[in-house]
Amino acid sequence: MIIWEKMKVILINIILVVLLCFISCESSPTFSSWYNPWLDTNILQNMISLKEGEEPQIITSSNIDNDFFNVLSNHYYCIGDTSFNGPDDDLTKDIKKQCQQNGAMIALYSKSYTDTRSGITGYGNYIGSYNIRRYDYIVYYFIPLPMEFQYRLNFGIDAWEIPNNMREEIGRNTGAYVNVVYKNTPAFFANILRNDVIIRINEYNINTYKNFYDILNTFNAGDELEVEFVRKDQNHITKVKL
């Protein structure tokens, strides 16, 4: 009887552990199911991606927003992300496997604490409590800037629409928002910064980011351009040589 009681206790403890694991997982999808592709990589020509047998570079970040644009500025392109909330875990193996699946050479990884979930679980007369710390996870995946986007390096920026929250700050709706400044490019050496808004190139006013690229395409390598831009609430003029 004593042996049976000991075995019963061991069995109950195992059941409690299994129940606790089930609660912590909460029937979450697998890591790969959280992957969100930003672009079908099959449409990119001459794409440089992770090869079989190569190891991706996994960067752990404490400032994911800042580090995201820092990776892009080194002539990289983000092809997707993984984000979810879950219990404390080491995702290194999962991230590496995802990189092997989508070809990403760099993965930028961050997790931030959100809350602790507590409760009681049990089996029969055996009761156990649990405390599970939860985190927001975010992973971004990068490949070297594809040939399709190499034109951005001629001037040195990735231009986009002006964010709505900036329009009132700078007092205008027109212009091309500088989303990324690529390192060691004409814009980089002209000290144009992310969050600047380009409003004029030579005699041409810039209305939208598409307008910016259309005007830029009328110039040739070696041309020196006078570029006017807004930084916060101040207008600046600089020279950019293509």
C-alpha positions as CSV (number, residue, x, y, z in Angstrom):
1,M,0.0,0.0,0.0
2,I,2.8,2.4,0.8
3,I,4.5,1.8,-2.6
4,W,1.1,2.3,-4.3
5,E,0.6,5.6,-2.4
6,K,4.0,6.9,-3.5
7,M,3.4,5.9,-7.1
8,K,0.0,7.6,-6.9
9,V,1.7,10.8,-5.7
10,I,4.3,10.6,-8.5
11,L,1.5,10.1,-11.1
12,I,-0.5,13.0,-9.8
13,N,2.6,15.3,-9.9
14,I,3.2,14.2,-13.5
15,I,-0.4,15.0,-14.4
16,L,-0.1,18.4,-12.7
17,V,3.0,19.2,-14.7
18,V,1.3,18.2,-17.9
19,L,-1.7,20.3,-17.1
20,L,0.5,23.3,-16.3
21,C,2.3,22.9,-19.6
22,F,-1.0,22.7,-21.4
23,I,-2.1,25.9,-19.7
24,S,1.1,27.7,-20.5
25,C,1.0,26.8,-24.1
26,E,-2.8,27.6,-24.4
27,S,-3.0,25.5,-27.6
28,S,-1.0,28.2,-29.4
29,P,-0.1,27.7,-33.0
30,T,3.4,26.5,-33.9
31,F,6.1,29.2,-34.3
32,S,6.1,28.9,-38.1
33,S,2.4,29.6,-38.3
34,W,3.0,33.1,-36.8
35,Y,5.2,34.0,-39.8
36,N,3.9,37.0,-41.8
37,P,5.5,37.4,-45.2
38,W,5.8,41.1,-46.4
39,L,6.5,40.2,-50.0
40,D,6.5,37.0,-52.1
41,T,10.3,36.4,-52.5
42,N,9.6,34.4,-55.6
43,I,9.0,37.7,-57.5
44,L,12.4,39.1,-56.6
45,Q,15.1,38.5,-59.2
46,N,18.8,38.0,-58.2
47,M,17.8,37.7,-54.5
48,I,20.7,36.9,-52.2
49,S,19.4,34.7,-49.5
50,L,20.5,32.1,-46.9
51,K,22.0,29.0,-48.6
52,E,21.8,25.5,-47.4
53,G,24.3,24.9,-44.6
54,E,24.7,28.6,-43.9
55,E,23.9,30.0,-40.4
56,P,21.7,33.1,-40.1
57,Q,22.8,36.0,-37.9
58,I,20.4,36.3,-35.0
59,I,20.5,39.7,-33.3
60,T,18.8,40.2,-29.9
61,S,17.5,43.7,-29.5
62,S,16.6,45.9,-26.5
63,N,15.4,48.7,-28.9
64,I,13.6,46.9,-31.7
65,D,12.4,50.0,-33.5
66,N,15.8,51.7,-33.6
67,D,17.6,48.5,-34.5
68,F,15.1,47.6,-37.3
69,F,16.0,50.8,-39.3
70,N,19.7,50.3,-38.5
71,V,19.7,46.9,-40.2
72,L,17.8,48.4,-43.2
73,S,20.4,51.2,-43.5
74,N,23.1,48.6,-44.1
75,H,21.5,47.9,-47.4
76,Y,19.1,45.2,-46.2
77,Y,15.4,44.5,-47.0
78,C,12.8,43.1,-44.6
79,I,10.9,40.2,-46.0
80,G,8.6,39.4,-43.1
81,D,8.0,39.2,-39.4
82,T,6.8,36.9,-36.6
83,S,4.9,38.3,-33.6
84,F,2.9,36.8,-30.8
85,N,2.4,36.9,-27.0
86,G,3.5,33.8,-25.1
87,P,5.3,32.4,-22.0
88,D,9.0,32.8,-21.4
89,D,11.0,30.8,-23.9
90,D,14.2,30.7,-25.9
91,L,13.2,31.0,-29.6
92,T,16.7,30.7,-31.1
93,K,16.2,27.3,-32.6
94,D,12.7,28.3,-34.0
95,I,14.1,31.5,-35.4
96,K,17.0,29.7,-37.1
97,K,14.6,27.2,-38.6
98,Q,12.3,30.0,-39.9
99,C,15.4,31.7,-41.5
100,Q,16.2,28.5,-43.3
101,Q,12.7,28.3,-44.6
102,N,12.4,31.9,-45.9
103,G,16.0,32.4,-46.8
104,A,16.6,35.3,-44.3
105,M,20.3,36.0,-43.6
106,I,19.6,38.2,-40.6
107,A,16.9,37.9,-37.9
108,L,16.3,40.8,-35.4
109,Y,14.7,39.4,-32.2
110,S,13.1,41.1,-29.2
111,K,10.8,40.1,-26.3
112,S,9.2,42.4,-23.7
113,Y,7.4,41.4,-20.6
114,T,3.6,42.1,-20.6
115,D,2.0,40.3,-17.6
116,T,1.9,37.3,-15.2
117,R,-1.0,35.0,-15.4
118,S,-1.8,33.0,-12.2
119,G,-4.2,30.3,-11.4
120,I,-4.9,27.0,-9.7
121,T,-5.1,23.6,-11.4
122,G,-5.5,20.1,-9.9
123,Y,-6.5,16.5,-10.1
124,G,-8.7,14.9,-7.5
125,N,-7.6,16.1,-4.1
126,Y,-4.3,17.4,-5.4
127,I,-4.2,21.1,-6.1
128,G,-1.4,23.1,-7.6
129,S,-0.9,26.8,-8.4
130,Y,0.9,28.4,-11.3
131,N,2.4,31.7,-12.2
132,I,3.3,32.2,-15.9
133,R,5.2,35.3,-17.1
134,R,4.0,36.4,-20.5
135,Y,6.0,38.3,-23.2
136,D,5.4,40.0,-26.5
137,Y,7.8,38.5,-29.1
138,I,8.8,40.1,-32.4
139,V,11.2,38.9,-35.0
140,Y,12.1,40.6,-38.3
141,Y,13.8,38.8,-41.2
142,F,16.2,40.4,-43.6
143,I,17.9,39.7,-46.9
144,P,20.4,42.0,-48.7
145,L,18.7,44.7,-50.7
146,P,17.4,43.0,-53.9
147,M,18.3,44.2,-57.4
148,E,14.8,45.5,-57.8
149,F,15.4,48.1,-55.1
150,Q,19.0,49.0,-55.9
151,Y,17.7,52.2,-57.5
152,R,17.2,53.5,-54.0
153,L,21.0,53.6,-53.5
154,N,21.5,56.1,-56.4
155,F,20.2,58.9,-54.1
156,G,20.5,56.9,-50.9
157,I,17.0,56.8,-49.3
158,D,13.8,54.8,-49.1
159,A,11.1,57.4,-49.6
160,W,7.5,57.0,-48.4
161,E,4.3,58.9,-47.7
162,I,4.4,61.5,-44.9
163,P,3.0,59.8,-41.8
164,N,-0.3,61.4,-40.6
165,N,1.1,62.3,-37.2
166,M,3.9,64.3,-38.9
167,R,1.7,66.5,-41.2
168,E,0.6,68.9,-38.5
169,E,4.1,69.0,-36.9
170,I,5.7,70.2,-40.1
171,G,2.7,72.1,-41.4
172,R,2.3,70.5,-44.8
173,N,0.9,67.5,-46.7
174,T,3.3,67.4,-49.6
175,G,6.8,66.0,-49.8
176,A,8.6,62.7,-49.7
177,Y,9.2,61.2,-46.2
178,V,12.7,59.8,-45.6
179,N,12.0,56.3,-44.2
180,V,15.5,54.9,-44.5
181,V,18.9,56.5,-45.2
182,Y,21.3,53.9,-46.6
183,K,24.8,54.2,-45.3
184,N,27.7,55.3,-47.6
185,T,25.4,56.8,-50.2
186,P,25.0,60.4,-51.6
187,A,22.1,61.2,-49.1
188,F,24.1,59.7,-46.2
189,F,27.1,62.0,-47.0
190,A,24.8,65.0,-47.5
191,N,23.6,64.4,-43.9
192,I,20.0,63.8,-44.8
193,L,18.4,61.9,-41.9
194,R,15.5,59.5,-41.3
195,N,12.3,61.5,-40.6
196,D,13.3,64.4,-42.9
197,V,10.8,65.4,-45.6
198,I,12.2,66.3,-49.0
199,I,10.1,69.1,-50.6
200,R,12.2,70.2,-53.6
201,I,14.9,69.0,-56.0
202,N,16.5,71.9,-58.0
203,E,13.5,73.7,-59.4
204,Y,11.1,70.8,-59.0
205,N,8.7,70.7,-56.0
206,I,8.0,67.3,-54.5
207,N,4.4,66.5,-53.9
208,T,4.5,62.7,-53.1
209,Y,7.2,60.0,-52.7
210,K,6.3,58.7,-56.2
211,N,6.8,62.2,-57.6
212,F,10.2,62.2,-55.8
213,Y,11.3,59.0,-57.7
214,D,9.9,60.3,-61.0
215,I,11.9,63.5,-60.8
216,L,15.0,61.7,-59.6
217,N,14.9,59.5,-62.6
218,T,15.3,62.5,-64.9
219,F,18.9,63.0,-63.6
220,N,22.1,61.0,-64.3
221,A,25.0,59.7,-62.3
222,G,27.4,62.5,-61.5
223,D,24.7,65.3,-61.4
224,E,24.7,67.5,-58.3
225,L,21.3,68.3,-57.0
226,E,20.1,71.1,-54.7
227,V,17.8,69.4,-52.2
228,E,15.5,71.2,-49.8
229,F,14.0,69.3,-46.9
230,V,12.1,69.9,-43.7
231,R,13.5,68.7,-40.4
232,K,11.0,69.1,-37.6
233,D,9.8,72.7,-38.3
234,Q,12.9,74.0,-40.0
235,N,13.7,74.1,-43.8
236,H,17.3,73.1,-44.8
237,I,19.1,73.0,-48.2
238,T,21.9,70.6,-49.0
239,K,23.8,69.4,-52.1
240,V,23.5,65.7,-53.2
241,K,25.8,64.4,-55.9
242,L,24.4,61.3,-57.6
